[in-house]
Amino acid sequence: MRDVLLDVRNLVKSYGKRRAVDDVSFHVRRGQTVGLLGPNGAGKSTTVGILAGILDADAGTVLLDGETVGTRHHDTRRHIGLVPQDLALYDDLPAIDNLKLFGALYGLKNAALAARCAAVLELVGLVDRARDRPSTFSGGMKRRLNIAAALLHEPALLILDEPTVGVDPQSRNAIFDTLATLQRAGTALVYTSHYMEEVERLADHVVIIDHGRVLADESPAALYARLPARAALHVDLAAPLSGELAGGLAQLPGVAGVQGGGTEWDVRLQDGAQAVAVLDWLRDRGQVPVHFATARARLEDVFLDLTGRSLRD
Ligand SMILES: Nc1ncnc2c1ncn2[C@@H]1O[C@H](COP(=O)(O)OP(=O)(O)OP(=O)(O)O)[C@@H](O)[C@H]1O
């Protein structure tokens, strides 16, 4: 497939007896953002290390534009940027000098290096902090500088390993703005997270991994379509609902499940618009809702549905 940028096939990686990555395959199309989602210890960082060519797999292949990615394939690695979880900055060197150092590692020099440093500082919103040392930065600003460093060589693919962990809300928004700009410019992104809402906001494709295995590899829309309930209605009633009426509620068309007791009930719905019919049905039977709220199903629910566990267990 010509529009495939990164082709990941059957990766396996063990640490001693522990299989951290167990037959992982997926691909990233040009300009696509793939969210790699899984709980702590799922194997995301190990997978990302292999994708970035800093860690070799025990088995399997990674191809970038048909070329092998690996620790001994430096040419391919030049088209990939990695923002690791552990920050790799010199705390006592001004931000701009950190960037110059990283740029030199990519073979950038003189005017080209200066132009790229200016461009990436602008991109991450740190132009006015260029002369300051990272030791004076917040965790979020350090992370943004790290992203800038990974973009100096204009990679076709940027891989970010949980870039918002320990980041203040202002920097978090700045990171999302930077990533949106990169998306518009056609840079492909692989973004690992255990926050569903971040992946939901950014990704046009989601790979869910757990225990080193791929559980789902689909668009967010396809993942939602798997869910038996796409929305939920929470309702507080003026008086407790009888068992008989609760049973009737569960039988209504479009109702995927009913949970609760007394005056508080959660109704899972195939479609959010059915909430009105449910409320009408209750009123027709003399049940007065004193408060109600509807919520769309989230990717978090997909994970729960796939594994029987919450993402943040
Ligand atoms: N260098 C290592 N030596 C031994 N075991 C490791 C090493 N790196 C990772 N592991 C183990 O491999 C498994 C996968 O870890 P990995 O860091 O890839 O997961 P993760 O999804 O990125 O989790 P986290 O979000 O906590 O970083 C875990 O069980 C972890 O303990």
The ligand as an ORCA input file, in Angstrom:
! r2SCAN-3c Opt
* xyz 0 1
  N      14.172     -2.623     30.660
  C      13.264     -3.468     31.139
  N      13.621     -4.567     31.835
  C      12.711     -5.432     32.317
  N      11.375     -5.304     32.137
  C      10.946     -4.247     31.461
  C      11.852     -3.268     30.933
  N      11.124     -2.330     30.290
  C       9.825     -2.683     30.419
  N       9.711     -3.839     31.119
  C       8.453     -4.569     31.410
  O       7.790     -4.803     30.183
  C       6.400     -4.554     30.294
  C       5.968     -3.473     29.322
  O       6.545     -2.244     29.731
  P       6.403     -0.884     28.922
  O       7.187      0.154     29.649
  O       6.694     -1.129     27.507
  O       4.856     -0.596     29.077
  P       4.047      0.762     28.970
  O       2.747      0.404     28.375
  O       4.858      1.785     28.281
  O       3.829      1.187     30.446
  P       4.078      2.613     31.127
  O       2.939      3.457     30.707
  O       4.043      2.287     32.596
  O       5.423      3.070     30.663
  C       6.155     -4.209     31.750
  O       5.775     -5.383     32.413
  C       7.504     -3.717     32.237
  O       7.638     -3.972     33.617
*
